[in-house]
């Protein structure tokens, strides 16, 4: 009996699962967003210190450099290969 490779099965299941999650979570997240006062968000974000923002920005850039390098680099190389043809 022929079976799909496990990687392909997970990849095929990812899109419908993501759509279902968005479909069921969207109303809940909308209600939460409307329940939260805009002034409360502004006060919370403005009270954070610059070190807080620098830490998270730095962490994001490190993760992007380590993980995204392979993914973004492969995509750019593939795009350049298509353009050169």
N, C-alpha and C positions, 0 to 999 in steps of 0.2 A: 504494500500500500504506500503510495506517495504522500508525503506530508510536507507542509510548508516549513521552512527553517524557523527556528524559535525567534530569531531577530525580526524576521518579516512579520510574524504573527503579532509581536508586540507593537511593531510599527503600524500595522493595519488597525489595531485596536485603539491606538492612541488618539486618533482624530475623533472617532465617535464618543469616546470617553470624555474628551475635552469639551466637545459640544454639549454633551449631557450635563457636565459640571457647570458650564456657563448657563445653560438653560434653567437649571434648578437653583443656582446660586444668585443669578442676576436679580430676581425680585427681592431676595433677602438682603443683598448688599445695597440695593436701592433704598430699602426701608431704613437700613442702618445709616446710610449717608444722609437721608433726610432727617433722621432723628438727632444726628450730631449737629450741634450749633456751629456755625462758621466762626464765630468769635472764639469758641473753645479751641478749635483747630489752630487759629491764628495765635492765640496765647501760648499754646503748647509748643508750636514750632518756633516762635520768636523767643521763648525762654531758654531754648537749647543753646549751649555754648558753641563757639566756633570749633573747639576741639572735637565735639561730637560730630559735626558735619565733616571735618577733615578726616576723622577716623573712617567713617562710612564711605566717603569718596575714595579714600586710599584703598580700602578693602575691595571696593567694586573694581577699581583699576587693576589691582593685583590679580583678582579672579579673572578679569577680562584678558589680561596678559597671559595667564597660565592656561586657561581653558579655551578662551575664544581665539587664541592664536591658531590652533589647529583647524577649528571650524571656519573661521573667517579666511584664513590663508588658503584653505582648500577651495572655498567658494570663489575667491578672487582668481586663483590659478585656473579653475574650470572656466570662469567667465573669459579670461584672457585667451585660453585655448580655443573657445568658440569664436571669439572675435578674429583670431589669426587665421582661421580656416577659410 
